[in-house]
Amino acid sequence: MSLKKEYVNDNSICKVTFHLSKEVAGSARTVMLVGEFNQWNKEATPMLKLKDGSFETTLELKANQEYQFRYLLDNRIWEIGRNADDYIMSFSGNPDNAIVIV
């Protein structure tokens, strides 16, 4: 699981749980969720490290929107996530940002 969605408030808000697996997080001590929903602030949304070594956080996002995001591991390594709804491709053809569609 990478993204879990639960719509509330007459489907106007979506609670999105972002999950980064242990396999992707590796030996990271901290993971931050960074994206359009927090103005790309690298410190705004820390993720909780779970007992199995994965990381998770839940945000309430306005529905009928798309949000670009990335994960920042140990404040130095960017990860786009492996199970996003979509990706924005760079000019070189490599994915730059993941997208969650709510």
C-alpha positions, -999 to +999 in steps of 0.1 A: +000+000+000+013+034-009-018+056-009-050+048+010-080+072+005-111+078+026-136+104+016-154+124+043-176+155+046-199+147+016-168+137-004-154+172-003-123+161+018-102+130+014-081+115+041-050+102+023-026+079+041+008+080+025+029+049+032+066+044+023+077+008+026+107-004+045+122-016+012+121+019-002+129+037+030+159+015+036+179+026+066+164+061+067+160+075+102+135+103+091+111+107+062+093+139+053+063+142+030+068+172+007+044+184-019+020+210-032-003+204-002+024+219+022+040+244-003+070+221-007+080+228+029+106+201+037+098+203+075+060+206+075+050+170+073+072+144+091+062+108+087+059+083+116+083+054+115+064+022+121+077-009+139+083-027+106+106+001+094+081+017+070+069+053+073+033+066+073+013+098+077-023+109+069-034+142+055-068+157+048-068+170+012-095+189-007-112+165-031-113+168-069-077+179-070-043+165-080-013+171-058+024+165-067+046+151-040+079+134-030+094+118+000+126+132+015+147+107+034+172+119+060+169+154+046+191+144+016+176+117-006+145+122-027+121+093-034+090+096-055+072+065-042+063+034-062+025+033-061+014+068-068-017+075-089+004+091-116+038+107-123+050+139-139+078+132-164+109+153-168+123+164-201+147+134-199+118+110-195+125+101-159+097+106-133+102+137-113+072+139-090+045+115-079+009+125-081-020+117-058-055+122-073-083+128-048 
